[in-house]
Amino acid sequence: MNKRRGRPDDKSSYIDSFLKSLNYRSQDNSELEKALNKLNAKEIVLLNCYIAKSNNQTLASVIGELPFETPAQMSRTQKAIDFFKKLEPNDVSHARQTEETTTQIQ
């Protein structure tokens, strides 16, 4: 019998995806994982969008690791796509780089 994914498994997938998107790592991410576990999956995805966009990462880097099996997961992923595309930089020089990156993935 196949193991059915549940909320704890889903959340750990979102946390893992978030940790993979970071430019820096620690030997022990337990404190960060504990803090992220207090957020819901949508909040983790939105935070991941902010960080990825700030680091000039692609949309694919945000959604590539996300679970996409249930209607709720698909909805969360679509919200991440929409949110990522709407993010605008505070800095004009950064805006040009982001526009080029966004154009490349479309």
C-alpha positions as CSV (number, residue, x, y, z in Angstrom):
1,M,0.0,0.0,0.0
2,N,1.3,3.4,-0.9
3,K,2.0,5.8,1.9
4,R,-0.2,8.8,1.6
5,R,1.4,12.1,2.0
6,G,0.0,14.2,4.9
7,R,0.5,17.6,6.3
8,P,3.7,16.8,8.2
9,D,5.3,15.3,5.1
10,D,4.1,18.3,3.0
11,K,5.5,20.8,5.4
12,S,8.9,19.1,5.5
13,S,8.9,19.2,1.7
14,Y,8.3,22.9,1.8
15,I,11.0,23.4,4.5
16,D,13.5,21.3,2.5
17,S,12.8,23.3,-0.6
18,F,13.3,26.5,1.3
19,L,16.7,25.4,2.7
20,K,17.9,24.3,-0.7
21,S,17.2,27.8,-2.0
22,L,19.5,29.5,0.5
23,N,23.0,30.6,-0.5
24,Y,24.4,29.8,2.9
25,R,24.2,26.6,5.0
26,S,25.0,25.7,8.6
27,Q,26.1,22.3,9.9
28,D,23.0,22.2,12.0
29,N,19.9,23.8,10.5
30,S,17.7,22.5,13.3
31,E,17.0,26.0,14.8
32,L,16.0,27.3,11.4
33,E,13.9,24.2,10.7
34,K,12.2,24.6,14.1
35,A,11.4,28.3,13.3
36,L,10.1,27.5,9.8
37,N,7.9,24.7,11.2
38,K,5.9,27.4,13.0
39,L,4.9,28.8,9.6
40,N,2.3,27.2,7.4
41,A,3.2,25.9,3.9
42,K,1.9,29.0,2.1
43,E,4.0,31.3,4.3
44,I,7.1,29.2,3.7
45,V,6.5,29.3,-0.1
46,L,6.0,33.1,0.0
47,L,9.2,33.6,2.1
48,N,11.0,31.4,-0.4
49,C,9.8,33.6,-3.3
50,Y,11.1,36.7,-1.6
51,I,14.5,35.2,-0.9
52,A,14.8,33.6,-4.4
53,K,13.9,36.8,-6.1
54,S,16.3,38.8,-4.0
55,N,19.1,36.4,-4.9
56,N,18.3,36.5,-8.6
57,Q,17.2,32.9,-8.6
58,T,14.7,31.7,-11.2
59,L,11.1,30.8,-10.6
60,A,12.0,27.2,-11.3
61,S,14.3,27.2,-8.3
62,V,11.3,28.1,-6.1
63,I,8.7,25.7,-7.4
64,G,11.0,22.9,-8.7
65,E,11.1,21.0,-5.3
66,L,7.5,21.7,-4.2
67,P,5.0,18.8,-4.0
68,F,2.4,19.0,-6.7
69,E,0.1,16.0,-6.1
70,T,-3.0,17.4,-4.4
71,P,-5.3,20.3,-5.3
72,A,-4.0,22.2,-2.2
73,Q,-0.4,21.7,-3.3
74,M,-1.2,22.8,-6.9
75,S,-3.0,25.9,-5.6
76,R,0.0,26.8,-3.4
77,T,2.3,26.3,-6.3
78,Q,0.2,28.5,-8.5
79,K,0.1,31.2,-5.8
80,A,3.9,31.0,-5.6
81,I,4.2,31.5,-9.4
82,D,1.8,34.5,-9.3
83,F,3.5,36.0,-6.3
84,F,7.0,35.6,-7.6
85,K,6.0,37.3,-10.9
86,K,4.5,40.3,-9.0
87,L,7.6,41.0,-6.8
88,E,9.3,44.2,-7.7
89,P,12.7,45.3,-6.5
90,N,13.3,48.3,-4.3
91,D,16.5,49.2,-6.3
92,V,16.4,50.3,-9.9
93,S,19.7,48.6,-10.9
94,H,18.5,45.4,-9.4
95,A,15.2,45.8,-11.4
96,R,17.1,45.4,-14.7
97,Q,18.8,42.2,-13.6
98,T,15.5,40.8,-12.4
99,E,13.6,41.7,-15.6
100,E,16.3,39.9,-17.6
101,T,16.1,36.8,-15.4
102,T,12.3,36.7,-15.6
103,T,12.3,37.1,-19.4
104,Q,14.7,34.1,-19.6
105,I,12.3,31.8,-17.8
106,Q,9.2,32.7,-19.7
